[in-house]
Amino acid sequence: MAFQIVPLTPQPNQTMSITLTVDGAQLTLQLGFKYSSMCGYWLMTIWDNNGNLLLDSVPLITGSFPGGNILRGQGYLKIGSCYIINQSNGESDYPDDTNLGVTFLLLWGDTCV
């Protein structure tokens, strides 16, 4: 099974509609990303293709999910698995307001991965 990279940028607020292959089917999701300067990390919100809120304010912190699935425990939603990966082996444990989509990648895969 191949992971798919979500095309992120380091802009502080971004939204996108993305179609991913999850569990052998095409799944269209609306994703929102915002950087919380108060918390010091990024938050991800996920809506289905009809605009129904699925998950709100999921923290993108690799230190809390070292190599783990950010959507662990959300398998009932059948929206796949999501991993935030540091591709530079840098000092930072999680994306800051400048490096999401550059140093850190968001990978999406099947639900059971």
C-alpha positions, -999 to 999 in steps of 0.1 A, spaced: 0 0 0 14 34 -10 11 64 12 -1 97 -4 14 130 5 -10 158 13 2 190 -5 7 214 24 23 248 25 37 267 55 10 293 52 -7 299 86 -42 291 74 -49 267 46 -79 247 34 -82 222 6 -104 196 -10 -84 164 -16 -93 131 -30 -74 102 -15 -74 64 -21 -84 49 13 -91 12 17 -93 8 -21 -119 35 -26 -117 72 -36 -125 94 -6 -129 132 -9 -123 152 22 -121 189 31 -90 196 52 -83 228 72 -50 236 88 -43 265 111 -13 274 132 -22 282 168 4 307 180 -10 304 215 -5 266 216 26 267 194 14 239 170 -8 232 140 -44 220 142 -61 200 115 -99 200 109 -116 174 87 -150 176 69 -165 151 46 -174 160 10 -209 172 22 -194 197 47 -201 176 77 -175 180 105 -157 148 112 -128 159 134 -120 193 148 -86 207 160 -65 175 157 -30 185 169 -1 179 144 26 171 170 50 144 161 62 142 197 28 130 208 25 105 179 61 93 174 58 75 141 22 68 150 -12 73 134 -26 107 142 -61 93 135 -56 63 158 -88 56 176 -108 72 148 -110 41 126 -148 41 128 -148 72 105 -132 51 78 -111 81 66 -77 63 67 -45 68 87 -26 100 89 11 104 99 32 136 103 67 129 92 99 149 98 118 145 66 149 165 76 159 149 109 161 184 123 159 195 159 122 204 159 98 178 172 68 192 154 59 217 127 62 253 136 47 283 118 73 281 90 79 245 82 47 226 77 48 211 42 85 218 39 103 200 68 72 180 79 51 160 55 15 147 61 11 111 48 -23 95 43 -29 57 40 -55 30 46 -74 27 78 -57 -4 90 -21 8 86 
